[in-house]
Amino acid sequence: MTKKLIGRRKDVRLRTELPVSLEKATGITRDMSASGAFFWTSGNHAVGDKISFAIGLKGGSGMVWSCEGEVVRVEPRGKDVGVAVKIIRSTVEPPKGRVNQVNGRE
């Protein structure tokens, strides 16, 4: 990772593999932070696309991090594509359906 890229990030990235659900596909995270995520998935995605996705959180709690964001980078790899997303709004959803605002602008 270049110093230039590190300097543009506002939050620390955590390397982790978690399941990702999109409208018409699934995937797996490579890394994520409070303000962005990178995941491998299928489908067509382009820089500037608005995207909604959910990341299943660890611990067996069933918690899901539901996000809306903007695609900022794509990396084709065979049949898959790496998608880097800047998160614009997100909520954490417990298994019982209660929703808590995490990172939104209302």
Contacts in CASP RR format, 6 or more apart in sequence:
PFRMAT RR
TARGET T0000
AUTHOR 0000-0000-0000
METHOD contacts of the structure
MODEL  1
MTKKLIGRRKDVRLRTELPVSLEKATGITRDMSASGAFFWTSGNHAVGDK
ISFAIGLKGGSGMVWSCEGEVVRVEPRGKDVGVAVKIIRSTVEPPKGRVN
QVNGRE
9 33 0 8 1.000
9 35 0 8 1.000
10 35 0 8 1.000
11 33 0 8 1.000
11 34 0 8 1.000
11 35 0 8 1.000
11 36 0 8 1.000
12 33 0 8 1.000
13 31 0 8 1.000
13 32 0 8 1.000
13 33 0 8 1.000
14 31 0 8 1.000
14 32 0 8 1.000
14 33 0 8 1.000
15 30 0 8 1.000
15 31 0 8 1.000
16 29 0 8 1.000
16 31 0 8 1.000
16 32 0 8 1.000
16 58 0 8 1.000
17 28 0 8 1.000
17 29 0 8 1.000
17 30 0 8 1.000
18 28 0 8 1.000
18 29 0 8 1.000
18 32 0 8 1.000
18 55 0 8 1.000
18 56 0 8 1.000
18 57 0 8 1.000
18 58 0 8 1.000
19 26 0 8 1.000
19 27 0 8 1.000
19 28 0 8 1.000
19 55 0 8 1.000
19 56 0 8 1.000
20 26 0 8 1.000
20 27 0 8 1.000
20 28 0 8 1.000
20 29 0 8 1.000
20 37 0 8 1.000
20 39 0 8 1.000
20 41 0 8 1.000
20 53 0 8 1.000
20 54 0 8 1.000
20 55 0 8 1.000
20 56 0 8 1.000
21 27 0 8 1.000
21 53 0 8 1.000
21 54 0 8 1.000
21 56 0 8 1.000
22 41 0 8 1.000
22 51 0 8 1.000
22 52 0 8 1.000
22 53 0 8 1.000
23 52 0 8 1.000
24 43 0 8 1.000
25 41 0 8 1.000
25 42 0 8 1.000
25 43 0 8 1.000
26 41 0 8 1.000
27 39 0 8 1.000
27 40 0 8 1.000
27 41 0 8 1.000
27 42 0 8 1.000
28 39 0 8 1.000
28 40 0 8 1.000
28 41 0 8 1.000
29 37 0 8 1.000
29 38 0 8 1.000
29 39 0 8 1.000
29 55 0 8 1.000
30 38 0 8 1.000
30 39 0 8 1.000
30 40 0 8 1.000
30 82 0 8 1.000
31 37 0 8 1.000
31 38 0 8 1.000
32 38 0 8 1.000
32 55 0 8 1.000
34 87 0 8 1.000
34 102 0 8 1.000
34 103 0 8 1.000
35 86 0 8 1.000
35 87 0 8 1.000
35 103 0 8 1.000
36 84 0 8 1.000
36 85 0 8 1.000
36 86 0 8 1.000
36 87 0 8 1.000
37 53 0 8 1.000
37 55 0 8 1.000
37 67 0 8 1.000
37 84 0 8 1.000
37 85 0 8 1.000
37 87 0 8 1.000
38 82 0 8 1.000
38 83 0 8 1.000
38 84 0 8 1.000
38 85 0 8 1.000
39 53 0 8 1.000
39 55 0 8 1.000
39 82 0 8 1.000
39 83 0 8 1.000
39 85 0 8 1.000
40 77 0 8 1.000
40 80 0 8 1.000
40 81 0 8 1.000
40 82 0 8 1.000
40 83 0 8 1.000
41 80 0 8 1.000
41 81 0 8 1.000
41 82 0 8 1.000
41 83 0 8 1.000
42 79 0 8 1.000
42 80 0 8 1.000
42 81 0 8 1.000
43 81 0 8 1.000
44 81 0 8 1.000
45 51 0 8 1.000
45 71 0 8 1.000
45 74 0 8 1.000
45 81 0 8 1.000
45 82 0 8 1.000
45 83 0 8 1.000
46 71 0 8 1.000
46 74 0 8 1.000
47 71 0 8 1.000
47 72 0 8 1.000
47 73 0 8 1.000
47 74 0 8 1.000
48 70 0 8 1.000
48 71 0 8 1.000
48 72 0 8 1.000
49 70 0 8 1.000
49 71 0 8 1.000
50 68 0 8 1.000
50 69 0 8 1.000
50 70 0 8 1.000
51 68 0 8 1.000
51 69 0 8 1.000
51 70 0 8 1.000
51 71 0 8 1.000
51 83 0 8 1.000
51 85 0 8 1.000
52 66 0 8 1.000
52 67 0 8 1.000
52 68 0 8 1.000
52 69 0 8 1.000
53 66 0 8 1.000
53 67 0 8 1.000
53 85 0 8 1.000
54 64 0 8 1.000
54 65 0 8 1.000
54 66 0 8 1.000
54 67 0 8 1.000
54 93 0 8 1.000
55 64 0 8 1.000
55 65 0 8 1.000
55 67 0 8 1.000
56 62 0 8 1.000
56 63 0 8 1.000
56 64 0 8 1.000
56 65 0 8 1.000
57 63 0 8 1.000
57 64 0 8 1.000
57 65 0 8 1.000
57 92 0 8 1.000
61 94 0 8 1.000
61 95 0 8 1.000
62 94 0 8 1.000
62 95 0 8 1.000
63 92 0 8 1.000
63 93 0 8 1.000
63 94 0 8 1.000
63 95 0 8 1.000
64 92 0 8 1.000
64 93 0 8 1.000
65 90 0 8 1.000
65 91 0 8 1.000
65 92 0 8 1.000
65 93 0 8 1.000
65 102 0 8 1.000
66 90 0 8 1.000
66 91 0 8 1.000
66 92 0 8 1.000
66 93 0 8 1.000
67 85 0 8 1.000
67 87 0 8 1.000
67 89 0 8 1.000
67 90 0 8 1.000
68 87 0 8 1.000
68 88 0 8 1.000
68 89 0 8 1.000
68 90 0 8 1.000
69 85 0 8 1.000
69 86 0 8 1.000
69 87 0 8 1.000
69 88 0 8 1.000
69 89 0 8 1.000
70 85 0 8 1.000
70 86 0 8 1.000
70 88 0 8 1.000
71 83 0 8 1.000
71 84 0 8 1.000
71 85 0 8 1.000
72 84 0 8 1.000
72 85 0 8 1.000
72 86 0 8 1.000
73 83 0 8 1.000
73 84 0 8 1.000
74 81 0 8 1.000
74 82 0 8 1.000
74 83 0 8 1.000
74 84 0 8 1.000
75 81 0 8 1.000
75 82 0 8 1.000
75 83 0 8 1.000
75 84 0 8 1.000
76 82 0 8 1.000
87 103 0 8 1.000
88 104 0 8 1.000
88 105 0 8 1.000
89 103 0 8 1.000
89 104 0 8 1.000
89 105 0 8 1.000
90 102 0 8 1.000
90 103 0 8 1.000
90 104 0 8 1.000
91 99 0 8 1.000
91 100 0 8 1.000
91 101 0 8 1.000
91 102 0 8 1.000
92 99 0 8 1.000
92 100 0 8 1.000
92 102 0 8 1.000
93 99 0 8 1.000
94 100 0 8 1.000
END
